[in-house]
């Protein structure tokens, strides 16, 4: 039977770092998935301009990607990784997604009949 002889604070620190890395991976995968959904939408509707009927669906995808980006950036910064330019280049994040990063989506207005 082996016994860990490290001080409890070292064991706790190791567990915390392990969870930070796991959370960072989950946030990165979530961002990748959101960007993929947006790119697939754009590829399926490859028109010079998105028709008015499709704009709310696309806007929703942009906002979701912006939220995923925000969560990923916050997780990275809480881990001490402060430069988010690397994320923008590596994941090829569109500027419109970057602009809505961290913004709470506006409430939907009821449609009038």
C-alpha positions as CSV (number, residue, x, y, z in Angstrom):
1,X,0.0,0.0,0.0
2,X,1.6,3.3,-1.1
3,X,0.9,6.5,0.6
4,X,1.2,9.9,-1.0
5,X,3.7,11.8,1.1
6,X,3.1,15.2,-0.6
7,X,1.6,18.0,1.6
8,X,-2.2,18.2,1.3
9,X,-1.9,21.7,-0.3
10,X,0.3,20.3,-3.1
11,X,-2.3,17.5,-3.7
12,X,-5.1,20.1,-3.8
13,X,-3.1,22.4,-6.2
14,X,-2.6,19.4,-8.5
15,X,-6.3,18.7,-8.5
16,X,-7.2,22.3,-9.2
17,X,-4.7,22.5,-12.1
18,X,-6.1,19.3,-13.5
19,X,-9.7,20.7,-13.4
20,X,-8.6,23.9,-15.0
21,X,-7.1,22.0,-17.9
22,X,-10.2,19.9,-18.3
23,X,-12.5,22.9,-18.3
24,X,-10.2,24.7,-20.8
25,X,-10.5,21.7,-23.1
26,X,-14.3,21.6,-22.8
27,X,-14.6,25.3,-23.5
28,X,-12.3,25.0,-26.5
29,X,-14.4,22.1,-27.9
30,X,-17.6,24.1,-27.3
31,X,-16.1,27.1,-29.3
32,X,-15.0,24.8,-32.1
33,X,-18.5,23.3,-32.3
34,X,-20.2,26.7,-32.3
35,X,-17.9,28.0,-35.1
36,X,-18.5,24.8,-37.1
37,X,-22.3,25.3,-36.9
38,X,-21.9,28.9,-38.1
39,X,-19.6,27.9,-40.9
40,X,-21.9,25.1,-42.0
41,X,-24.8,27.5,-42.0
42,X,-22.9,30.0,-44.2
43,X,-21.8,27.2,-46.6
44,X,-25.4,25.9,-46.9
45,X,-26.6,29.4,-47.6
46,X,-23.8,30.7,-49.8
47,X,-25.5,33.8,-51.1
48,X,-24.1,37.3,-51.4
49,X,-26.6,38.3,-48.7
50,X,-28.5,36.1,-46.2
51,X,-32.2,36.4,-46.9
52,X,-34.2,38.3,-44.3
53,X,-36.0,35.1,-43.2
54,X,-32.7,33.4,-42.4
55,X,-31.1,36.3,-40.6
56,X,-32.5,35.5,-37.1
57,X,-31.2,31.9,-37.4
58,X,-27.7,33.1,-38.4
59,X,-27.7,35.8,-35.7
60,X,-28.5,33.1,-33.1
61,X,-25.5,31.1,-34.3
62,X,-23.2,34.2,-34.2
63,X,-24.4,35.0,-30.6
64,X,-23.9,31.3,-29.5
65,X,-20.4,31.4,-30.9
66,X,-19.7,34.7,-29.2
67,X,-20.9,33.3,-25.9
68,X,-18.6,30.2,-26.4
69,X,-15.7,32.5,-27.2
70,X,-16.3,34.6,-24.1
71,X,-16.4,31.5,-21.9
72,X,-13.2,30.2,-23.4
73,X,-11.4,33.5,-23.1
74,X,-12.5,33.8,-19.4
75,X,-11.4,30.3,-18.7
76,X,-8.0,30.9,-20.3
77,X,-7.5,34.2,-18.4
78,X,-8.4,32.5,-15.1
79,X,-5.6,30.0,-15.9
80,X,-3.1,32.8,-16.4
81,X,-3.2,32.8,-20.3
82,X,-4.0,36.5,-20.9
83,X,-3.3,36.9,-24.7
84,X,-6.5,36.0,-26.6
85,X,-5.0,36.9,-30.0
86,X,-3.8,33.3,-30.2
87,X,-7.4,32.0,-29.9
88,X,-8.6,34.4,-32.7
89,X,-5.9,33.2,-35.1
90,X,-6.0,29.5,-34.2
91,X,-9.8,29.1,-34.3
92,X,-10.2,31.6,-37.2
93,X,-12.8,33.5,-35.2
94,X,-14.8,35.9,-37.4
95,X,-14.8,39.5,-36.4
96,X,-18.6,39.6,-36.0
97,X,-18.3,36.8,-33.4
98,X,-15.5,38.7,-31.6
99,X,-17.7,41.8,-31.5
100,X,-20.5,40.0,-29.7
101,X,-18.2,38.2,-27.3
102,X,-19.6,38.6,-23.8
103,X,-22.7,40.4,-24.7
104,X,-25.9,39.1,-23.4
105,X,-28.3,38.5,-26.3
106,X,-31.1,41.1,-26.6
107,X,-34.5,39.9,-25.7
108,X,-36.7,39.0,-28.6
109,X,-39.4,41.4,-29.4
110,X,-42.8,40.0,-29.9
111,X,-44.0,40.2,-33.4
112,X,-47.0,42.3,-34.1
113,X,-49.9,41.0,-36.2
